[in-house]
Amino acid sequence: MQYRFFAPALSNIAVTEGSEGFQTDGRSIYYDPVLVLKLQRDDPVRLTRTYLHTILHPVFGHLFAADKLNPELWDLACDISTESAILSDLKAGYELDTDAAAKSVVAMIFKDAGGLSADRIYRYFSNDPPSERMIHEYTQIFKRDSHTVWRRVPQEELFINEEMWKKISRQISAGINSSSSASKEADPLKENIELAGRKKVNYSAVLRRFSVSGEYMKASEDEFDYIYYTYGLETYGNMPLIEPLEYREDKKIKDFAIIIDTSASTKGETVSGFLRKTADILKNSDSYFSKVCIHILQCDSDVKSDIRITDREELENFIRNGKLTGMGATDFRPAFEYVDELVRNREFTDLKGVIYFTDGYGIYPHKAPGYDAVFAFPGEDINRPKVPAWAICTVLDEDDLQRAGSVSDTDQEN
């Protein structure tokens, strides 16, 4: 009753006997009956806290991102994030003897990481790895359950469970926000739930918004009749009765602009990963023409550079050898004004939109441009300023971007 907001989570998960302590795969909470009886006899508060800790992992979406580069740091980040949320809204009578030490560690991490979501803590640990002694100490303070089952569940089952738990997270978030008892001190709890419940826009689908109709050289399978074609070859030798059309009309990407926020908040490896991800989507989906007009702008408070890309080879070369310039404050308006000038000068024949890669902290234009404007953010950030209603937003996984950027750097060295 004291944690009544979590009723949607508690009522949508089974409780199943297991033998590896406490853990969950999003479908069941598995428990060791001997451990439950022992905790109920010796430390019932710890039993309740462990149950709450375990149920919060799928609520926060932790197990659906268990493919992080460093599983040990991700597991620890998830445990610290979960306990920080519990401590921020801890009910009387559920305190543990480790809570004082946990609050001290949480306060230190919040000061350095700027947030208490698992993603932020993991990023903080990745940039400044804790020592083995610290990992052991933090594990003793924050660990309540096992996470081994997270990496055993097939990806297709995880995807189905993730969609269900996003819905549950949104229901819990609505209950907390509508309650008069929800205090400002519960920010870590609300931050984690709101981030988990957000709907993400697929980046590949966003890119397809920029496609235009056009003809390109490729046999049109819809117009090709194999019966008459082979009959002609058999009857008249090398003279087919109907030849396939040499051109086919389709919707592909031809003109668009990529704007890179080069303020101090963006890193070269992450930017390189973003460009690599964009290029891979275009290349693997065969979704743009062989000849294109892509302008890659670098902008902080002003446009610092403009590189025109006309084919895949030039794009690959820029990803490998391009240099970032800027590192000042962020203002989105000059970049849009520059793109508008390119349109007026007929640099683009049919511009459908621009992609602005940024952390979102900047000055937005007051009016919508005459084309789609996509803001691609590297990772979730609940404190990110609200974007205008006309903007299309998509959140990219920062670890994927860093991984892609590292691969690109390796290719460059080779």
Secondary structure, DSSP 8 states (H G I E B T S, - for coil): -TTGGGHHHHTTSEEEE-SSSSEE-SSEEEE-HHHHHHHHHH-HHHHHHHHHHHHHHHHHTGGGG---S-HHHHHHHHHHHHHHHHHHT--TT---TTHHHHHHHHHHHHHHHS--SHHHHHHHHHHS---HHHHHHHHHHH--S--GGGGTS-HHHHHHHHHHHHHHHHHHHHHHHT-TT--GGGHHHHHHHHHHH-----HHHHHHTTEEEEEEES--GGG--HHHHHHHHHHHSS--SS---SEEEEEEEEEEEEEEE-STT--HHHHHHHHHHHHHHHHHTT-EEEEEEEEEEEESSSEEEEEEE-SHHHHHHHHHH------S--BSHHHHHHHHHHHHTTS-SS--EEEEES-S-SB--SS--SSEEEEEEES--TTS----TT-EEEEE-HHHHHHHHHHHHHHHH-
